[in-house]
């Protein structure tokens, strides 16, 4: 599986997302949501349309 990175605002740096899950937000955008290994807070990384299409082909995202 792909390693996902997001910006941790508490640590002020990019961190690897622990326990990543794919969620569809209220506005219809997809995101990878997980926790930061540095501070333990919730981190979110929004996905591009290209990434969404690739994940749908792999079967990781179901609309």
C-alpha positions as CSV (number, residue, x, y, z in Angstrom):
1,X,0.0,0.0,0.0
2,X,1.1,3.5,-0.6
3,X,2.6,5.6,2.1
4,X,0.6,8.8,2.6
5,X,2.0,12.1,4.0
6,X,0.2,15.1,5.5
7,X,1.2,18.3,7.2
8,X,1.1,18.2,11.0
9,X,0.2,21.7,12.2
10,X,1.4,21.0,15.8
11,X,4.8,19.6,14.7
12,X,5.0,22.1,11.8
13,X,6.3,19.5,9.4
14,X,5.2,16.8,7.0
15,X,4.6,13.4,8.6
16,X,3.6,9.9,7.5
17,X,-0.1,9.2,8.2
18,X,-0.7,6.3,10.6
19,X,-3.8,4.2,10.1
20,X,-4.8,5.9,6.8
21,X,-8.5,5.6,5.8
22,X,-10.2,7.0,2.8
23,X,-13.2,9.3,3.6
24,X,-15.6,11.3,1.4
25,X,-16.1,14.7,2.9
26,X,-19.4,16.6,3.1
27,X,-18.4,18.7,0.0
28,X,-17.8,15.5,-2.0
29,X,-14.0,15.6,-2.0
30,X,-12.0,12.5,-1.0
31,X,-9.3,12.6,1.6
32,X,-6.9,10.3,3.4
33,X,-7.5,10.7,7.2
34,X,-5.3,9.3,9.9
35,X,-3.1,10.2,12.9
36,X,0.3,11.8,13.2
37,X,3.0,9.7,14.8
38,X,4.7,12.9,16.1
39,X,1.8,14.4,18.1
40,X,-1.1,12.0,17.8
41,X,-3.5,14.5,16.3
42,X,-5.8,13.9,13.3
43,X,-4.2,14.8,10.0
44,X,-6.0,15.0,6.6
45,X,-4.6,15.0,3.1
46,X,-7.0,15.8,0.2
47,X,-6.7,13.7,-2.9
48,X,-6.3,14.9,-6.5
49,X,-8.7,13.7,-9.2
50,X,-5.8,11.6,-10.7
51,X,-5.2,9.9,-7.4
52,X,-8.9,9.2,-6.9
53,X,-9.1,7.5,-10.4
54,X,-6.1,5.3,-9.6
55,X,-7.5,4.3,-6.3
56,X,-10.9,3.5,-7.9
57,X,-9.2,1.2,-10.4
58,X,-7.4,-0.6,-7.6
59,X,-10.7,-1.0,-5.8
60,X,-9.7,0.9,-2.7
61,X,-12.4,3.6,-3.1
62,X,-16.0,2.8,-3.7
63,X,-18.3,5.7,-4.7
